[in-house]
Structure formats: structure tokens, C-alpha cells
């Protein structure tokens, strides 16, 4: 049985990417093949190198106006693209070639869309007096945070919460659930390939 290969995309510190690489490190059926970033300062690149995962840095021109990224992923045999703190909209050409999933730190469709990421989301949730927040794992389409929802998990917004304290609970949900959902999606892709 050939492994399903995952490509991670990350723009920042890469805590989720690190957890995913750790989760699949000894998995024979699902392998993290590479980590790609649009940010040369992203600590995610360091995490990948330390885990022995190949990295690729790219710029806006390469991502949006060339086939370089898609061709690179195809050359690696990638079957699933996983966004782990990656902030650019994925261009249609990549969406046609690959299954792409993302994680969002709120209960979509609330608090999604352009410029709604990280701390901005938690500030908005607290400002609006929400009782709950959480995570949404979803397929990626051509609009920010509007793809089909795969999984959600929630946590309570406590009285006196700050964006940082809420973010900590959200991170725990991400670290727990994202690798498991990636595994489920990858297994589903494998079944489709086996039937093809």
C-alpha cells in the first residue's frame, strides 16, 4: 500500500505544522512529504528541517501566476494539501489539482473571511460577548473560510477571557483534532484511489 503524501503550508510559527509532523512521524500510510512557506522568517521552516521534512520557499508571483507550486507538489506525489496557519487565498489552479483543507480558530460561518485569523478572531469573539468559540476544519474553495465544513469542536468563552487565554484553549483543540481529521481525510482519499 502506497502512502498518502501530505504537503503542509505555513506562514508563521508552525505550531500546528509541528504537531502534524510529530503525529505522522511513524505512520507508514500517511507521510508529510514537504512544508511550503511564503515567509522566509517562518519558524515553521525550522520545525520542518528539524523533523527531516523537505521545505520550499515561494513568493507571490510563483504562487499565483505560475504552475511552479502545483508542479512541485505533483512531483512529490502529494495527495493532500494541509494549510496550517497559511494566510493567502489558494489559487484555482491548485484547487483543481489537489484536495486542500484548512483549520480556522472559530466556529464558521461566524468570524471567518479575509483578515479574520489568529488574534483578530479571538478579539472579535470576546468583543461580541459569545458564550462559545472553537475550531472549524474545512475543505478550501476559492473564497476565504467558505468551503465545506468537515469537523467542528467548541470550547466555552469564560468571563474575563483575554484573546491570549482564549487562544490557548483554541490551540489545544487544534493540536488534538487537526491531525486526527487529516488522517480521516487521507484515509478517505486512499479509499477513492483504491476504487479508481
Residue pairs with C-beta under 8 A, 6 or more apart in sequence:
1 29
1 190
3 27
3 28
3 29
3 30
3 31
4 29
4 30
4 31
4 79
4 80
4 186
4 187
4 189
4 190
5 31
5 32
5 33
5 76
5 77
5 78
5 79
5 80
6 20
6 24
6 30
6 31
6 32
6 33
6 78
6 79
6 80
6 81
6 82
6 182
6 186
7 32
7 33
7 34
7 35
7 36
7 73
7 76
7 78
7 80
7 81
7 82
7 98
8 17
8 20
8 21
8 32
8 34
8 35
8 36
8 44
8 48
8 53
8 82
8 84
9 35
9 36
9 37
9 81
9 82
9 83
9 84
9 86
10 16
10 17
10 35
10 36
10 37
10 42
10 44
10 83
10 84
10 85
10 86
11 37
11 38
11 39
11 42
11 44
11 85
11 86
11 87
11 88
12 39
12 42
12 43
12 44
12 85
13 42
13 43
13 44
13 85
14 35
14 42
14 43
14 44
14 45
14 46
14 47
14 48
14 84
14 85
15 85
15 171
15 175
16 84
16 85
16 103
16 174
16 175
16 178
17 35
17 44
17 47
17 48
17 84
17 85
18 44
18 47
18 51
19 174
19 175
19 178
19 179
20 32
20 82
20 84
20 178
20 179
20 182
21 32
21 35
21 47
21 48
21 51
21 53
22 51
23 179
23 183
24 30
24 31
24 32
24 179
24 182
24 183
25 51
27 183
29 186
29 187
29 190
30 182
30 183
30 186
30 187
32 51
32 53
33 53
33 54
33 76
33 77
33 78
34 48
34 53
34 54
34 55
34 56
34 72
34 73
34 76
34 78
35 44
35 45
35 47
35 48
35 53
35 54
35 55
35 56
36 55
36 56
36 57
36 58
36 69
36 72
37 44
37 45
37 55
37 56
37 57
37 58
37 86
38 57
38 58
38 59
38 60
38 63
38 86
38 88
40 57
44 84
44 85
45 55
45 57
48 54
48 55
49 55
54 76
56 69
56 72
58 68
58 69
60 88
62 68
62 69
63 69
63 88
63 91
64 91
67 93
69 94
70 93
70 94
70 97
70 98
73 81
73 94
73 97
73 98
74 97
78 98
79 98
79 99
79 186
79 189
79 190
79 193
80 98
80 99
80 100
80 101
80 182
80 185
80 186
80 189
81 90
81 94
81 98
81 99
81 100
81 101
81 140
82 100
82 101
82 102
82 182
83 90
83 100
83 101
83 102
83 103
83 140
84 103
84 178
86 102
87 117
89 142
89 143
89 144
90 100
90 140
90 142
92 142
94 100
95 140
95 141
95 142
99 139
99 185
99 189
100 139
100 140
101 137
101 138
101 139
101 140
101 150
101 181
101 182
101 185
102 137
102 138
102 139
102 140
102 145
102 147
103 135
103 136
103 137
103 174
103 178
104 112
104 117
104 121
104 135
104 136
104 137
104 138
104 145
105 117
105 118
105 121
105 122
105 133
105 135
105 167
105 170
105 174
106 112
106 116
106 121
106 125
106 133
106 134
106 135
106 136
107 132
107 133
107 134
107 135
107 136
107 152
107 154
108 136
108 138
108 145
108 149
108 152
109 145
109 146
110 130
111 121
111 124
111 125
111 133
112 136
112 144
112 145
112 146
113 144
113 145
114 144
116 124
116 144
116 145
118 167
119 163
119 167
121 133
122 133
122 163
122 164
122 166
122 167
122 170
123 163
125 133
125 157
125 166
126 157
126 161
126 162
126 163
126 166
130 157
131 156
131 157
132 154
132 155
132 156
132 157
133 154
133 155
133 157
133 166
133 170
134 152
134 153
134 154
134 155
134 170
134 173
135 152
135 153
135 154
135 170
135 173
135 174
135 177
135 178
136 145
136 149
136 151
136 152
137 149
137 150
137 151
137 152
137 177
137 178
137 181
138 145
138 147
138 148
138 149
138 150
139 147
139 148
139 150
140 147
141 147
141 148
150 181
150 185
151 177
151 181
153 173
153 176
153 177
154 173
155 169
155 170
155 173
157 166
158 165
158 166
